Amino acid sequence: MTNLDGVRLTAPGLYTAAGADPASLWEALVAGKDTGRPYESLAGTWPGAGTVFLVDDPDAATLGVHRRVLRTSEKQARMALLGARLALTGPSVTGPVGGEGWGLYLGLPTVDEQLLRFSALDGLRRAADDSPGAVAALYGREVPPFSGLSHLNSTAAAHISATFGLTGAMAAYSPFSDAGLTALVDGVLSVAEGENEAAVIGAVSPKVHPLLFPQYEELGWTGAAPGEGAAFLVARRAADVPAAPDGPAVRLAGYGRGFGADDADLTSALTEAVRAALEMAGTDAAGIGWVLPDAGWTAAGEQAQRAALGRVFGPAGGWPAVAGAERATGVLGPAHPLVHGVLALHGLATGRLLADDGETVREEPLPVDRALVLACGARGQVCAVVLEGAGS
């Protein structure tokens, strides 16, 4: 059996609108700090919400790279590179970093590159009034082959691996919110099964852009405010992890993954994923102290999570404390569940949790040394992980 107990999760790196570390995000949530910004572009305000959760685009000095790197990357890749730097240069990582024993596992966002030149949009509007054939002709003329395929997979992975010398086993997952937790699970497994000595695990959001709106709308977006950010951590063999300066190390105790083709299947798939994660962790519903659900940015995902938690934990009054990060980060796509994973690491290390009563977020003692993190992808992909204090 895979030796999950032989792997530790440490070195959280976090870059969101609330700040560049888990403590800042935690404090912003408890204080109810307004971390959003007005959003204006040539296309107007973000539809449905004038406020979004933006981060500053990191410059070359902040990233610790030559400025030419900025010419070969887009904002998501730079956010990812900063997240990796925050993790790998923090106090939790001692000794040399990189080499063939260090792998990289990334959850990446939905493609948001421009399919049509903006100058062609008016032509598309006029063509739509004529015939489907005119629309097809315009697309054939204006869209070069593969223009919709993002270069993010290659640039994010290439810049991170080149900057830190990561030449071990790697993988990138895209495009929905389960990608961040899939990267977490597979990165841990790569160390547990001896494929890597260490794995850098991360996820990044889309950049907020007018073209992101129609993509979110097509996926069933409910109007939740989008955000930008990245979350990273490192999985290492337990024997290689020194006493962590930021608290006890944490382990992935269990996981479950699945797929639901429609709303009913989605609830069942998520329920079974949670139960599989609990069984692998050697616990049950009573053994979970904190639940961090995925951002409810689609009606189907929000309903599936609520129904699945009801099946596992019973009536809502008997659930563990539930809280997420979106009040201070917005919806972060693939990065959102991994941001929750980093928040869970922070809470497990300090013996605290966050509880959301619908009006405010409050801090409470963590009654049980385990947290459940969920991901509910917009196309039916689901994932659940149980994170546990290594001393449990």
C-alpha positions as CSV (number, residue, x, y, z in Angstrom):
1,M,0.0,0.0,0.0
2,T,1.2,3.5,-0.7
3,N,3.0,5.0,2.3
4,L,1.2,8.3,2.6
5,D,2.3,8.5,6.2
6,G,5.9,8.8,5.0
7,V,5.3,12.1,3.3
8,R,5.0,15.6,4.9
9,L,3.4,18.7,3.5
10,T,5.2,21.9,4.4
11,A,6.4,25.3,3.0
12,P,3.1,27.0,2.2
13,G,3.4,29.8,-0.4
14,L,0.4,31.9,-1.0
15,Y,-0.3,35.0,-3.2
16,T,-3.8,36.4,-3.1
17,A,-5.5,39.8,-2.8
18,A,-5.3,39.4,1.0
19,G,-1.5,39.2,0.9
20,A,1.5,37.0,0.3
21,D,1.3,34.5,3.2
22,P,-1.4,32.3,4.9
23,A,-1.4,34.4,8.1
24,S,-2.4,37.5,6.1
25,L,-5.3,35.7,4.4
26,W,-6.4,34.3,7.8
27,E,-6.4,37.7,9.4
28,A,-8.2,39.3,6.5
29,L,-11.0,36.8,6.8
30,V,-11.4,37.2,10.5
31,A,-11.3,41.0,10.4
32,G,-13.7,41.1,7.4
33,K,-11.1,43.2,5.6
34,D,-12.2,44.5,2.2
35,T,-9.6,43.2,-0.2
36,G,-11.5,43.7,-3.5
37,R,-10.7,46.4,-6.0
38,P,-12.9,48.3,-8.5
39,Y,-12.5,46.7,-12.0
40,E,-12.6,48.8,-15.1
41,S,-11.5,47.9,-18.6
42,L,-12.3,48.8,-22.2
43,A,-15.2,46.5,-21.9
44,G,-16.6,48.2,-18.8
45,T,-16.9,46.9,-15.2
46,W,-16.9,43.2,-14.5
47,P,-20.5,42.0,-15.3
48,G,-22.6,41.7,-12.1
49,A,-19.8,43.0,-9.8
50,G,-17.8,46.2,-10.1
51,T,-15.3,44.7,-7.6
52,V,-12.9,41.9,-8.2
53,F,-9.9,40.5,-6.3
54,L,-6.8,41.4,-8.2
55,V,-3.1,40.9,-7.4
56,D,-0.3,43.1,-8.6
57,D,1.6,41.6,-11.5
58,P,5.0,40.6,-10.1
59,D,8.0,42.3,-11.6
60,A,11.4,40.7,-12.4
61,A,13.0,41.8,-9.1
62,T,10.2,40.3,-7.1
63,L,10.4,37.1,-9.0
64,G,14.2,37.0,-8.9
65,V,14.5,36.4,-12.6
66,H,16.0,38.2,-15.6
67,R,13.6,40.7,-17.2
68,R,13.5,38.6,-20.4
69,V,11.4,36.0,-18.5
70,L,8.6,38.6,-18.3
71,R,8.6,38.7,-22.2
72,T,8.0,34.9,-22.4
73,S,5.2,34.6,-19.9
74,E,1.7,35.8,-19.1
75,K,0.3,37.0,-15.8
76,Q,-0.8,33.5,-14.6
77,A,2.7,32.1,-15.1
78,R,4.2,35.0,-13.2
79,M,1.7,34.5,-10.3
80,A,2.7,30.8,-10.3
81,L,6.4,31.6,-10.3
82,L,5.9,33.9,-7.3
83,G,3.9,31.3,-5.5
84,A,6.7,28.8,-6.0
85,R,9.3,31.3,-4.9
86,L,7.4,32.1,-1.7
87,A,7.3,28.4,-0.9
88,L,10.8,27.4,-1.8
89,T,12.6,30.4,-0.2
90,G,10.6,30.3,3.0
91,P,11.9,29.2,6.4
92,S,10.3,25.7,6.0
93,V,12.7,24.6,3.2
94,T,16.3,24.0,4.4
95,G,19.1,22.6,2.4
96,P,19.5,22.5,-1.4
97,V,16.5,22.7,-3.7
98,G,16.2,21.1,-7.1
99,G,17.8,18.3,-9.1
100,E,16.4,15.1,-10.6
101,G,14.7,14.2,-7.3
102,W,12.5,17.3,-7.2
103,G,9.3,17.1,-9.2
104,L,6.6,19.7,-10.1
105,Y,2.8,19.3,-10.1
106,L,0.6,22.2,-11.2
107,G,-3.1,22.9,-11.4
108,L,-3.7,25.5,-14.2
109,P,-6.6,27.6,-15.2
110,T,-9.2,27.6,-18.0
111,V,-7.8,28.9,-21.2
112,D,-8.6,32.6,-21.4
113,E,-6.7,33.7,-24.5
114,Q,-8.4,35.8,-27.2
115,L,-10.1,33.6,-29.8
116,L,-11.2,36.5,-32.0
117,R,-9.4,39.8,-32.4
118,F,-11.4,42.6,-30.7
119,S,-11.7,44.3,-34.1
120,A,-13.5,41.2,-35.4
121,L,-16.2,41.2,-32.7
122,D,-18.4,43.7,-34.5
123,G,-18.1,41.6,-37.6
124,L,-19.3,38.6,-35.6
125,R,-22.3,40.5,-34.3
126,R,-23.3,41.4,-37.9
127,A,-22.6,37.9,-39.1
128,A,-24.9,36.5,-36.4
129,D,-27.8,38.5,-38.0
130,D,-27.2,36.8,-41.3
131,S,-26.6,33.1,-41.2
132,P,-24.7,30.3,-39.4
133,G,-22.6,30.1,-42.6
134,A,-21.4,33.7,-42.2
135,V,-20.4,33.0,-38.6
136,A,-18.4,30.0,-39.6
137,A,-16.7,31.9,-42.4
138,L,-15.7,34.7,-40.0
139,Y,-14.3,32.2,-37.5
140,G,-12.4,30.4,-40.2
141,R,-10.9,33.7,-41.5
142,E,-10.1,35.4,-38.1
143,V,-9.0,32.5,-35.8
144,P,-5.6,31.1,-36.6
145,P,-5.0,27.4,-35.9
146,F,-4.6,26.6,-32.2
147,S,-5.0,30.3,-31.2
148,G,-7.3,29.1,-28.4
149,L,-4.7,26.8,-26.9
150,S,-3.0,28.5,-23.9
151,H,0.8,28.5,-23.6
152,L,0.4,28.6,-19.8
153,N,1.1,24.9,-19.3
154,S,4.5,25.2,-20.9
155,T,5.5,28.6,-19.6
156,A,4.5,28.1,-16.0
157,A,6.1,24.7,-15.7
158,A,9.2,25.8,-17.7
159,H,9.9,29.0,-15.8
160,I,9.4,27.3,-12.3
161,S,11.5,24.3,-13.2
162,A,14.2,26.4,-14.8
163,T,14.4,28.9,-12.0
164,F,14.6,26.3,-9.2
165,G,16.3,23.4,-11.1
166,L,13.4,21.0,-10.8
167,T,14.1,18.1,-13.2
168,G,12.2,15.2,-11.5
169,A,8.8,13.8,-12.5
170,M,6.3,16.5,-13.4
171,A,2.6,16.9,-14.4
172,A,0.2,19.7,-15.2
173,Y,-3.6,19.5,-14.9
174,S,-6.2,21.8,-16.4
175,P,-8.6,23.5,-16.5
176,F,-11.1,23.3,-13.6
177,S,-11.0,23.6,-9.8
178,D,-10.3,19.9,-9.3
179,A,-6.9,20.5,-10.9
180,G,-5.3,22.0,-7.8
181,L,-6.3,19.0,-5.6
182,T,-5.3,16.5,-8.3
183,A,-1.8,18.1,-8.3
184,L,-1.7,17.8,-4.6
185,V,-2.7,14.1,-4.6
186,D,-0.4,13.1,-7.4
187,G,2.5,15.1,-6.1
188,V,2.2,13.4,-2.7
189,L,1.9,10.0,-4.4
190,S,5.1,10.7,-6.4
191,V,7.0,11.0,-3.2
192,A,5.2,8.2,-1.4
193,E,5.9,5.8,-4.2
194,G,9.6,6.8,-4.6
195,E,9.3,8.6,-7.9
196,N,10.5,11.9,-6.4
197,E,12.3,12.8,-3.3
198,A,10.3,16.0,-3.1
199,A,7.5,17.5,-5.1
200,V,6.6,21.2,-5.5
201,I,2.8,21.4,-5.7
202,G,1.0,24.5,-6.9
203,A,-2.1,26.0,-8.6
204,V,-2.8,29.3,-10.1
205,S,-6.0,31.2,-11.0
206,P,-6.9,32.7,-14.4
207,K,-6.1,36.4,-14.8
208,V,-9.2,38.6,-14.5
209,H,-9.9,39.6,-18.1
210,P,-13.0,40.6,-20.1
211,L,-12.8,37.3,-22.0
212,L,-13.0,35.3,-18.7
213,F,-16.6,36.4,-18.2
214,P,-18.1,34.6,-21.2
215,Q,-16.1,31.4,-20.3
216,Y,-17.4,31.5,-16.7
217,E,-20.9,32.3,-18.0
218,E,-20.9,29.3,-20.3
219,L,-19.8,27.1,-17.4
220,G,-22.8,28.1,-15.3
221,W,-21.3,31.0,-13.3
222,T,-23.6,32.5,-10.7
223,G,-22.1,36.0,-10.6
224,A,-19.5,35.4,-7.8
225,A,-16.6,37.8,-8.0
226,P,-13.5,36.4,-9.6
227,G,-10.0,36.7,-8.1
228,E,-6.4,36.1,-8.9
229,G,-3.8,34.3,-7.0
230,A,-1.5,31.2,-6.5
231,A,-1.0,28.6,-3.8
232,F,2.0,26.3,-3.4
233,L,3.4,23.8,-0.9
234,V,6.1,21.1,-0.9
235,A,5.7,17.4,-0.3
236,R,8.8,15.8,1.1
237,R,9.8,12.5,2.7
238,A,9.2,12.7,6.4
239,A,12.9,11.9,7.1
240,D,14.0,14.9,5.1
241,V,11.7,17.4,7.0
242,P,13.3,19.1,9.9
243,A,11.4,20.5,12.8
244,A,9.2,23.1,11.0
245,P,9.6,26.7,12.3
246,D,6.0,27.5,11.5
247,G,4.5,24.5,13.4
248,P,4.2,20.7,13.0
249,A,4.2,19.3,9.6
250,V,1.0,18.0,8.0
251,R,0.3,14.9,5.9
252,L,-2.2,13.9,3.3
253,A,-4.1,11.2,5.2
254,G,-6.7,10.3,2.5
255,Y,-8.2,11.2,-0.8
256,G,-11.1,10.4,-3.1
257,R,-11.7,11.4,-6.7
258,G,-14.7,10.9,-9.1
259,F,-16.9,12.3,-11.8
260,G,-20.6,13.1,-12.0
261,A,-22.2,13.6,-15.4
262,D,-25.3,15.5,-14.1
263,D,-26.5,17.2,-10.9
264,A,-27.6,13.9,-9.2
265,D,-24.5,12.1,-10.3
266,L,-22.3,15.0,-9.1
267,T,-23.7,14.8,-5.6
268,S,-23.2,11.0,-5.5
269,A,-19.7,11.3,-6.9
270,L,-18.7,13.9,-4.3
271,T,-20.3,11.9,-1.5
272,E,-18.3,8.8,-2.5
273,A,-15.1,10.8,-2.9
274,V,-15.5,12.2,0.7
275,R,-16.2,8.7,2.0
276,A,-13.2,7.3,0.2
277,A,-11.0,10.0,1.7
278,L,-12.3,9.4,5.2
279,E,-11.9,5.6,4.9
280,M,-8.3,6.0,3.6
281,A,-7.6,8.4,6.5
282,G,-8.8,5.7,9.0
283,T,-11.6,8.0,10.3
284,D,-15.2,8.9,9.9
285,A,-17.4,12.0,9.9
286,A,-16.7,12.5,13.6
287,G,-13.0,12.7,12.9
288,I,-13.2,15.9,10.9
289,G,-12.7,19.2,12.7
290,W,-13.0,21.6,9.7
291,V,-14.5,21.5,6.2
292,L,-13.3,23.8,3.5
293,P,-15.6,23.5,0.5
294,D,-14.9,24.7,-3.0
295,A,-16.1,28.1,-4.0
296,G,-19.8,27.9,-4.9
297,W,-19.5,29.7,-8.2
298,T,-21.9,27.4,-10.1
299,A,-25.4,26.5,-8.8
300,A,-24.7,22.8,-9.5
301,G,-21.4,22.7,-7.6
302,E,-22.9,24.6,-4.6
303,Q,-25.9,22.3,-4.4
304,A,-23.8,19.1,-4.9
305,Q,-21.4,20.1,-2.0
306,R,-24.3,21.0,0.3
307,A,-26.1,17.7,-0.5
308,A,-22.9,15.6,-0.2
309,L,-22.0,17.1,3.2
310,G,-25.6,16.4,4.4
311,R,-25.2,12.8,3.4
312,V,-21.9,12.4,5.1
313,F,-22.3,14.6,8.2
314,G,-26.1,14.6,8.7
315,P,-28.3,17.7,9.3
316,A,-26.4,21.0,9.0
317,G,-26.5,21.6,12.7
318,G,-24.2,18.7,13.2
319,W,-21.6,19.5,10.6
320,P,-18.0,20.5,11.5
321,A,-17.1,24.2,11.2
322,V,-17.3,25.3,7.5
323,A,-15.4,28.2,6.0
324,G,-13.7,29.1,2.8
325,A,-11.5,31.9,1.5
326,E,-13.6,33.6,-1.1
327,R,-14.6,36.5,1.0
328,A,-11.1,37.8,0.8
329,T,-9.8,36.2,-2.4
330,G,-12.8,35.9,-4.8
331,V,-13.2,32.7,-6.9
332,L,-9.7,31.4,-7.8
333,G,-10.5,28.5,-10.2
334,P,-7.9,25.7,-9.9
335,A,-6.1,27.6,-7.2
336,H,-9.1,27.8,-4.9
337,P,-9.1,24.4,-3.3
338,L,-5.3,24.5,-3.0
339,V,-5.6,27.9,-1.2
340,H,-7.9,26.0,1.2
341,G,-5.3,23.3,1.5
342,V,-2.7,26.0,2.5
343,L,-5.2,27.5,5.0
344,A,-5.8,24.1,6.5
345,L,-2.0,23.6,6.9
346,H,-1.9,26.9,8.8
347,G,-4.9,25.9,11.0
348,L,-3.5,22.4,11.7
349,A,-0.1,23.9,12.6
350,T,-1.7,26.4,15.0
351,G,-4.6,24.4,16.4
352,R,-7.3,26.8,15.0
353,L,-10.0,26.8,12.4
354,L,-12.3,29.4,10.7
355,A,-16.1,29.2,10.9
356,D,-18.4,31.2,8.6
357,D,-21.9,32.0,9.9
358,G,-23.0,33.7,6.7
359,E,-22.3,37.2,8.1
360,T,-18.8,37.0,9.6
361,V,-15.9,34.6,9.8
362,R,-14.7,33.8,13.3
363,E,-11.7,31.9,14.7
364,E,-12.2,28.9,17.0
365,P,-10.0,26.1,18.5
366,L,-9.6,23.1,16.2
367,P,-11.4,20.3,18.0
368,V,-10.0,17.5,15.8
369,D,-6.7,17.5,14.1
370,R,-8.1,16.9,10.6
371,A,-9.5,19.1,7.8
372,L,-11.5,18.1,4.8
373,V,-10.9,20.0,1.5
374,L,-13.3,19.7,-1.5
375,A,-13.1,20.5,-5.1
376,C,-16.1,20.5,-7.5
377,G,-15.1,21.1,-11.1
378,A,-17.6,22.8,-13.5
379,R,-17.7,19.7,-15.8
380,G,-18.3,17.2,-13.1
381,Q,-14.8,16.5,-11.8
382,V,-14.7,16.1,-8.0
383,C,-12.0,15.6,-5.4
384,A,-11.8,15.4,-1.6
385,V,-8.7,15.2,0.6
386,V,-8.2,14.8,4.3
387,L,-5.3,16.7,5.8
388,E,-4.0,15.7,9.2
389,G,-1.5,16.9,11.7
390,A,1.5,14.6,11.5
391,G,1.3,13.8,15.2
392,S,-2.2,12.5,15.0
